[in-house]
Amino acid sequence: MPKVVSRAAISSSTDAKPTPSSAAALRTYYCICGEYLLVIDRNLSSLPRRKTDGAIIIRSQDTSTTKARIFKLNAISSRPVLIERDSGHERQWRFHCPRCTLPVGYQTIAPPAKGPFLYINRGSLTQHQGEVPAEAFAGEND
């Protein structure tokens, strides 16, 4: 006789309208080492890029015209790093993979506060565990 795991009933209707939460598809991204790092409501390739370093821009805070992305980053923050840019200096609080310490992104406001944007380094994340993204070595031979 089979074991009864649950007596819960699942109900669904083909006539029901989809809710915003059911229509949203979450995407998972991994570090090159295979560690889960990011869950987000949109494909990273569809997000804008920063002109200074090509990093992917994820909006973290709502504004009057645009809403913030829904995401969860599983990374460790570190001390700030001062970067010299053409327009001056920029302070970055970097995020690292908890397993292999690969830098995966940064923000310009000190954690745990949420800055207006989170920047994901080009080529640091992949949608498939254990697969190196194509742009991970972009610019290597330049």
C-alpha positions as CSV (number, residue, x, y, z in Angstrom):
1,M,0.0,0.0,0.0
2,P,1.5,3.4,-0.9
3,K,2.4,5.9,1.8
4,V,0.2,9.0,2.0
5,V,2.5,12.0,2.0
6,S,-0.1,14.7,2.1
7,R,-3.8,15.1,2.1
8,A,-3.7,18.6,0.6
9,A,-6.0,19.4,-2.3
10,I,-4.7,21.5,-5.2
11,S,-7.3,23.6,-7.0
12,S,-6.8,25.5,-10.2
13,S,-9.0,27.1,-12.8
14,T,-8.3,27.8,-16.4
15,D,-10.7,30.8,-16.2
16,A,-8.7,32.6,-13.5
17,K,-6.7,35.7,-14.4
18,P,-3.0,35.5,-13.7
19,T,-1.8,37.5,-10.7
20,P,1.4,39.7,-11.0
21,S,3.3,37.2,-8.7
22,S,2.3,34.2,-10.8
23,A,3.2,35.9,-14.1
24,A,6.6,36.9,-12.9
25,A,9.4,34.5,-13.8
26,L,12.4,34.5,-11.5
27,R,15.8,33.8,-12.9
28,T,18.7,32.3,-11.0
29,Y,22.3,33.1,-11.6
30,Y,25.4,31.4,-10.4
31,C,29.1,32.2,-9.9
32,I,31.6,30.5,-12.1
33,C,32.4,28.1,-9.2
34,G,28.7,27.0,-9.2
35,E,27.5,28.9,-6.1
36,Y,24.0,30.4,-6.2
37,L,24.4,34.2,-6.2
38,L,21.4,36.0,-7.6
39,V,17.7,35.6,-8.1
40,I,16.0,38.3,-10.1
41,D,12.8,39.0,-11.9
42,R,14.3,39.8,-15.2
43,N,17.0,38.4,-17.6
44,L,20.3,40.2,-16.9
45,S,21.0,40.6,-20.7
46,S,17.9,42.8,-20.9
47,L,19.1,45.2,-18.3
48,P,21.1,48.4,-19.1
49,R,24.9,48.5,-18.8
50,R,27.1,51.1,-17.2
51,K,29.2,53.0,-19.8
52,T,32.3,53.3,-17.5
53,D,33.0,49.5,-17.0
54,G,30.2,47.6,-18.8
55,A,28.7,46.4,-15.5
56,I,25.0,45.4,-15.5
57,I,22.8,48.0,-13.7
58,I,20.1,46.7,-11.3
59,R,17.9,49.4,-9.9
60,S,17.5,48.8,-6.1
61,Q,15.2,51.7,-5.2
62,D,12.0,53.0,-6.6
63,T,11.9,56.5,-8.2
64,S,8.9,58.5,-9.2
65,T,9.1,57.2,-12.8
66,T,10.6,53.6,-12.5
67,K,10.2,50.7,-10.1
68,A,13.1,48.8,-8.5
69,R,13.9,45.3,-9.7
70,I,12.9,42.4,-7.4
71,F,16.1,40.5,-6.6
72,K,18.1,38.7,-3.9
73,L,21.9,38.7,-3.9
74,N,23.7,36.0,-2.0
75,A,27.2,37.6,-1.7
76,I,29.6,38.9,1.0
77,S,30.4,42.6,1.1
78,S,33.9,43.9,1.7
79,R,35.7,47.1,2.5
80,P,35.4,50.0,0.1
81,V,37.8,50.4,-2.9
82,L,38.6,53.8,-4.4
83,I,38.5,53.8,-8.2
84,E,39.8,56.5,-10.4
85,R,37.5,57.5,-13.2
86,D,37.7,60.2,-15.9
87,S,35.2,62.4,-14.0
88,G,37.0,61.9,-10.6
89,H,37.0,59.2,-8.0
90,E,34.4,56.6,-7.1
91,R,34.1,54.6,-3.9
92,Q,32.8,51.0,-4.5
93,W,31.7,48.5,-1.9
94,R,32.3,45.2,-3.6
95,F,30.4,42.0,-3.3
96,H,32.2,38.6,-3.4
97,C,31.1,35.0,-3.9
98,P,30.9,33.3,-0.5
99,R,32.6,30.2,-1.8
100,C,35.4,31.3,-4.1
101,T,35.6,35.1,-3.2
102,L,35.3,36.1,-6.9
103,P,34.2,39.8,-7.1
104,V,30.7,39.7,-8.6
105,G,29.4,43.2,-8.2
106,Y,29.4,46.5,-6.2
107,Q,27.4,49.4,-5.1
108,T,28.3,53.0,-4.3
109,I,26.7,53.2,-0.9
110,A,28.0,51.4,2.2
111,P,26.2,48.2,3.0
112,P,23.9,47.2,4.7
113,A,22.2,50.3,3.3
114,K,20.8,49.8,-0.2
115,G,22.2,52.1,-2.8
116,P,20.1,53.3,-5.7
117,F,21.8,50.8,-8.0
118,L,23.6,47.5,-7.7
119,Y,26.2,46.8,-10.4
120,I,27.0,43.3,-11.5
121,N,30.5,42.8,-13.0
122,R,30.6,41.8,-16.7
123,G,31.1,38.1,-17.1
124,S,30.9,37.2,-13.4
125,L,27.5,35.3,-13.4
126,T,26.0,32.5,-15.5
127,Q,22.5,31.0,-15.7
128,H,23.9,27.5,-15.8
129,Q,25.9,26.0,-12.9
130,G,29.4,25.1,-13.8
131,E,29.4,26.9,-17.1
132,V,31.7,29.9,-17.8
133,P,29.8,32.8,-19.4
134,A,31.0,33.8,-22.9
135,E,31.9,37.3,-21.8
136,A,34.0,36.2,-18.8
137,F,37.2,36.6,-20.8
138,A,36.0,39.5,-23.0
139,G,38.8,42.0,-23.6
140,E,41.5,39.5,-22.4
141,N,43.5,39.8,-25.7
142,D,43.1,43.6,-26.1
